[in-house]
């Protein structure tokens, strides 16, 4: 055993990682040897019925990091991207490994602490359990020695797929993830809003969303595309644009997406 795992932040990512690490430690004795103990650093109140977890007050760390951290610690930052640099700077101590989970943030540049990136390409929701053995994780480190700590972290989560990736490439991976997940979910949200605002059951859209999700798993998603823009059905598109006449933002979005699909279809 060599040091503790401290998870700074208890939002969607932080809580998902914490719960998985604790689960792994409870069912696999060999996982216990990877870290002496697991801690969360947060301003939130510790949730009830969570065993095997030490809870640290974030304000104490901000006041004096020496009150909480010690050599050998691996500190995983699961804070928002805008907070990573500031949080990392408070942890710039010899013998510490500071790791963040962002796909859109470079490797922190610290004078004393080792640094690394541990980016899981996955979306996290409070009501969904993640199967970590299926999650690809992309890493970057300030030295080869830090890779040992990254592997310890991966093993603690049950991650099977780790790959080193530079920030130059990782930011494009993150961009692709935004299109694949965030924008796709937003489109589903728009579909729900259109139905709800016209007194139609939102459940009606669920079967097509389910099939769409299956189509997204294809290695050739453009080949799965259907609809009026794909077919060049201008009459239907014009009618849709008319129906959105009182929602200028959605109307503009509809036109932009339709034009993009039509241009893409011409070059396919």
C-alpha positions, 0 to 999 in steps of 0.5 A: 500500500502506498498512499491515499486516494483523495477525490476533490469534488462530489458532483456527477463524476466525483460521486460516480468514481467514489461509489465505484471505488468503494464497491470494488474495494468491498468485493475484491480484497486485492483492490484494498492494497492499491490505496490505504484509504479513500477520501472525498474533499467537498463542501457538501455534507457526507451522504448517509450509508456510505461505508469505507469513506473519509470525508474532508471539508474543502474549506480546511484544504483551501485554508491550509492544504497541509492539514489534509494532504501528505506525501504519497497521496493521489488527488483526483480533481473532479471539479469543473474545468474552470476550477482545475488550475486553481485547485491544482495550484493549491496541491503543488507539493512534493510527493503528491500526484494531482490528476484531473478528469477533463478532456478539454483541459491541458496537463497542469504545469506544477513546480513540485507535484506530479500531474496527470490526466485520467479522462473517461470518455463517458457521460455521467448521470446521478440515476445511471450506474456506469459499467466501468469495464466498458469505459475507455479512459485516456491518460497523460502524465508528467513522467513515466513514474506517474503511470503507476498511479494511473494504473492503480486508479484504473484498477481501483475502478475496474477500468479495462481500457486505458490509452495514453493520449496527448492533449492535442488529440484529446481535445478533438476526442472531447469535441467529438464527445460533445457532438455525440452526447451533449448535442444528441441529448439536447436534440432529444430534449427539443423533441420532448419540448415540441410534443409537450408544448402541443399537448402530445405525450412525450412517451411517443418519441421514446421508441424512435429515440431507442432505435436512434441510439442503436443506429448511433452505435454503427461504425457508419452512422451517416449510412443510417440517416433518414428524413426530409433533408436526406431525401431532399424533401423541400416541401416537408422542410418548408412546412416544418420551418413554418411550424417553428415560426414562433420559435426563431432559435429552433427555426434557425437550428432546423435550417442549419442542420438541414443545410448541413445534411443536404451538403453532406449528402451531396459529397457522400 
